Amino acid sequence: MENLIIIFFLLLLGMALSRVKIFPENASQVLNLFIIYISLPALILVQVPRLTFSKTLLVPVLMPWAMLVVSALLVLAASTLLRWPREITGTLLLVVPLGNTSFFGIPMVKAFWGMEAISYAVLYDQFGSFLALTTYGSIILAVYSGSEKPTPAGILKRICLFPPFIALVIGLLTMSIPYPAVLTAVLEGIAASLVPVVMVAIGLQIKLKLAPGNWTPFGVGLAIKLVAAPLAATCICLMLNQHSLAAKVSVFEAGMPPMVTAGALALLAGLAPELTAALVGLGLMLSFMTLSLLFQILQLL
């Protein structure tokens, strides 16, 4: 509970700083770059070598792809039934299937499940959410925004040059090689900056307003992301008789709110900007309640 209070306080601090205009307008982008290039790679380099290979690791690797398919199909079904305009459908297809499993997910996993669970969250994020963003996300943007179509070479280049993914590869390759004590201490010190920096950065970006005509797609989108997705993930784990910590963390990550990065891309593409901002901002605020409930349910499994 203390960790959750700290996270919520840092989020509110970021929101307050955005209102009083102490930081420059691009402060959130600068903090995001610090996270992507420094904090998150350090955390990955610390946690990934501590993994022990087993069949349970397949769950956090495969689960995000299953959630992507389930979420995208539900969005398409709702769009067809409710006859949403093209820009709303594109927004929901981009933002809803992709969860905030890194910037928000890793701190929340640490708060609820402890340090030992972070490595599973990293696998879920890097082999699932990140790869889905660069592949599936690129395709959705090309189809619904009229931007330049992605090429396989371009997608592969983005993956290979993404700092957290590079750190993941290095971490996997050095699993049998212990780090020097000094390097471990440095990496752990840098990794400790992730939670405070990321939560302030998210707080700086949150916008809590929505036009009346967008309430239906907003409600349907968050219902799919915060309720239907983790419910589907829970059913999959129960059917496969998966009750490990890796499985529970995977279900927990499946219930994360919409991804900030996916929302930023949707905004840049001009896809229903108010709806996008509300899904990311209000979705994150609501997820404090839904994730707490999800954690309690998972404790019973």
C-alpha positions in Angstrom: 0.0 0.0 0.0 2.9 2.4 0.8 4.3 1.9 -2.7 0.9 2.6 -4.3 0.6 5.8 -2.3 4.0 7.0 -3.4 3.1 6.3 -7.1 -0.2 8.1 -6.8 1.5 11.1 -5.0 4.2 11.4 -7.7 1.4 11.3 -10.4 -0.5 14.1 -8.6 2.8 16.0 -8.3 3.3 15.8 -12.0 -0.2 17.0 -12.7 0.3 19.9 -10.3 3.6 20.9 -11.9 1.8 21.0 -15.3 -0.8 23.4 -13.9 1.6 25.9 -12.2 3.9 26.0 -15.3 7.2 25.6 -13.4 8.6 23.2 -15.9 9.0 24.1 -19.6 6.3 22.8 -22.0 8.6 20.1 -23.3 9.5 18.8 -19.8 7.5 15.6 -20.2 9.3 14.8 -23.5 12.7 15.3 -21.9 11.8 13.1 -19.0 10.5 10.4 -21.4 13.8 10.5 -23.2 15.6 10.1 -19.9 13.4 7.0 -19.1 13.9 5.4 -22.5 17.6 6.0 -22.8 18.8 5.7 -19.2 16.4 4.5 -16.4 14.6 1.7 -18.2 17.7 0.1 -19.9 19.4 0.1 -16.5 16.5 -1.6 -14.9 16.4 -4.2 -17.7 20.1 -4.9 -17.4 19.6 -5.5 -13.6 16.6 -7.7 -13.8 16.8 -9.8 -16.9 20.0 -11.7 -16.0 18.2 -12.9 -12.9 15.6 -14.8 -14.9 15.7 -18.6 -14.9 14.5 -20.1 -18.2 11.4 -22.3 -18.0 8.1 -22.9 -19.7 6.5 -20.2 -17.5 8.4 -17.5 -19.4 6.3 -18.3 -22.4 3.3 -16.8 -20.7 4.5 -13.1 -20.5 6.0 -13.4 -24.0 2.8 -14.7 -25.7 0.0 -13.2 -23.5 0.4 -9.6 -24.9 -0.2 -10.9 -28.5 -3.3 -12.8 -27.4 -4.6 -9.6 -25.7 -3.8 -7.6 -28.8 -5.9 -9.9 -31.0 -8.8 -10.1 -28.4 -8.9 -6.3 -27.9 -8.6 -5.4 -31.6 -11.5 -7.8 -32.5 -13.7 -6.3 -29.8 -12.9 -2.8 -31.0 -13.8 -3.8 -34.6 -17.0 -5.5 -33.4 -18.1 -2.4 -31.4 -17.2 -0.1 -34.3 -19.3 -2.1 -36.7 -22.2 -2.3 -34.3 -22.1 1.4 -33.3 -21.0 2.7 -36.7 -18.2 4.9 -35.4 -16.4 7.2 -37.9 -13.0 6.1 -39.2 -10.9 8.3 -37.0 -12.5 6.9 -33.8 -12.1 3.4 -35.0 -8.4 4.0 -35.8 -7.9 5.7 -32.4 -9.3 2.8 -30.5 -7.5 0.2 -32.6 -4.2 1.9 -31.8 -4.7 2.9 -28.2 -6.8 0.1 -26.7 -4.9 -3.1 -27.6 -1.6 -1.5 -26.5 -1.2 -1.2 -22.8 1.0 1.1 -20.7 3.1 -1.9 -19.6 6.4 -0.1 -19.3 6.2 3.5 -18.0 3.2 2.7 -15.8 3.2 -1.1 -15.8 6.6 -1.7 -14.3 6.2 0.7 -11.4 2.8 -0.8 -10.6 4.1 -4.4 -10.9 6.8 -3.4 -8.4 4.3 -1.8 -6.1 1.9 -4.8 -6.0 4.2 -7.8 -6.7 7.7 -6.8 -5.6 11.1 -6.7 -7.3 11.1 -10.4 -8.2 8.2 -9.8 -10.5 9.7 -7.0 -12.6 11.6 -9.3 -14.9 8.3 -10.9 -16.1 6.9 -7.4 -16.6 10.0 -6.6 -18.7 9.4 -9.7 -20.9 5.7 -8.8 -21.3 6.6 -5.2 -22.3 9.6 -5.8 -24.6 8.6 -9.0 -26.4 4.9 -8.0 -26.4 3.8 -4.3 -26.1 6.9 -2.8 -27.7 7.1 -5.1 -30.6 3.4 -4.7 -31.1 3.7 -1.0 -31.1 6.4 -1.0 -33.8 4.6 -3.6 -36.0 0.9 -3.5 -35.4 0.9 0.1 -34.4 2.8 1.2 -37.5 0.2 -0.7 -39.7 -2.8 0.9 -37.9 -1.2 4.4 -38.3 -0.6 3.8 -42.0 -4.1 2.5 -42.6 -6.1 5.1 -40.6 -4.0 8.2 -40.8 -3.0 8.1 -44.4 0.7 8.3 -43.5 3.5 6.6 -45.3 3.2 2.8 -45.3 5.7 1.1 -43.0 8.4 -1.1 -44.5 9.8 -4.3 -42.9 13.2 -2.8 -43.0 12.0 0.4 -41.3 10.2 -1.6 -38.6 13.2 -3.8 -38.0 15.5 -0.7 -37.7 13.2 0.9 -35.1 13.2 -2.3 -33.0 17.0 -2.8 -33.2 17.8 0.8 -32.3 15.4 1.0 -29.4 17.5 1.4 -26.2 15.4 -0.8 -23.9 15.4 -3.6 -26.5 19.2 -3.3 -26.9 19.4 -3.6 -23.1 17.1 -6.7 -23.2 19.4 -8.4 -25.7 22.5 -7.6 -23.7 20.8 -8.8 -20.5 19.8 -12.1 -22.1 23.3 -12.6 -23.6 25.0 -12.0 -20.2 22.8 -14.1 -18.0 25.6 -16.5 -17.2 28.2 -13.7 -16.7 28.0 -12.0 -13.3 28.4 -8.2 -13.3 31.2 -6.6 -11.3 29.9 -5.3 -8.0 30.5 -1.7 -8.9 28.6 -2.0 -12.2 25.7 -3.7 -10.4 25.6 -0.8 -7.8 25.6 1.8 -10.6 22.9 0.1 -12.6 20.7 -0.3 -9.5 21.2 3.3 -8.5 20.2 4.5 -12.0 17.2 2.0 -12.2 15.9 3.4 -8.9 15.2 6.7 -10.8 12.6 5.0 -13.0 9.5 5.2 -10.8 9.8 8.8 -9.6 10.7 10.1 -13.1 8.2 8.1 -15.0 5.3 9.0 -12.7 6.1 12.7 -12.8 6.4 12.5 -16.6 3.0 10.8 -16.9 1.4 13.4 -14.6 2.8 16.2 -16.7 1.0 14.7 -19.8 -2.4 13.9 -18.3 -5.4 15.7 -19.7 -8.8 15.1 -18.0 -11.5 16.4 -20.4 -13.7 14.9 -23.0 -16.3 16.2 -25.4 -19.9 14.8 -24.9 -20.0 13.0 -28.3 -17.0 10.8 -27.3 -18.3 9.3 -24.1 -19.5 6.1 -25.8 -16.3 5.1 -27.6 -14.4 6.2 -24.4 -16.5 4.0 -22.2 -16.3 1.0 -24.6 -12.6 1.5 -25.1 -11.8 1.5 -21.4 -14.2 -1.4 -20.7 -12.2 -3.5 -23.2 -8.8 -2.4 -21.9 -9.4 -2.4 -18.1 -12.0 -5.2 -17.8 -12.4 -7.4 -20.8 -8.6 -7.9 -21.5 -7.6 -8.9 -18.0 -10.7 -11.1 -17.8 -9.7 -12.9 -21.0 -6.1 -13.2 -19.8 -7.4 -14.8 -16.6 -9.5 -17.3 -18.5 -6.6 -18.2 -20.7 -4.3 -18.9 -17.6 -7.0 -20.9 -15.9 -7.6 -23.0 -19.0 -3.9 -23.7 -19.4 -3.6 -24.3 -15.6 -1.1 -21.5 -15.2 -0.9 -20.2 -11.6 2.8 -19.1 -11.5 3.9 -15.5 -10.6 4.8 -15.1 -14.3 1.2 -15.9 -15.2 -0.3 -13.5 -12.6 2.0 -10.7 -13.6 0.9 -11.3 -17.2 -2.7 -11.0 -16.3 -1.9 -7.9 -14.3 -0.1 -6.3 -17.2 -3.0 -7.1 -19.5 -5.1 -4.8 -17.3 -2.9 -1.8 -17.7 -4.4 1.4 -19.1 -3.8 2.5 -22.7 -0.2 3.1 -23.7 1.1 6.7 -23.4 3.4 6.3 -26.5 0.5 4.9 -28.6 -1.6 7.9 -27.5 1.2 10.2 -28.5 1.4 8.6 -32.0 -2.4 8.9 -32.3 -2.3 12.6 -31.4 0.5 13.2 -33.9 -1.6 11.5 -36.6 -4.6 13.6 -35.8 -6.8 10.6 -34.8 -9.5 12.0 -32.5 -7.2 14.0 -30.2 -9.6 14.6 -27.4 -10.7 11.0 -27.2 -7.1 9.9 -27.3 -6.0 12.2 -24.5 -9.0 11.1 -22.4 -8.4 7.4 -22.9 -4.8 7.8 -21.8 -5.3 10.2 -19.0 -8.6 9.2 -17.5 -7.8 5.5 -18.2 -4.7 5.8 -16.1 -6.6 7.4 -13.2 -9.3 4.7 -13.3 -6.7 1.9 -13.4 -5.6 2.6 -9.9 -9.0 1.2 -8.8 -9.2 -1.6 -11.4 -5.7 -2.8 -10.9 -6.2 -2.9 -7.1 -9.3 -5.1 -7.7 -7.5 -7.2 -10.2 -4.7 -7.8 -7.7 -7.1 -9.0 -5.1 -8.7 -11.4 -7.6 -5.4 -12.8 -8.6 -4.5 -13.5 -5.0 -7.3 -16.0 -4.9 -6.1 -17.9 -8.0 
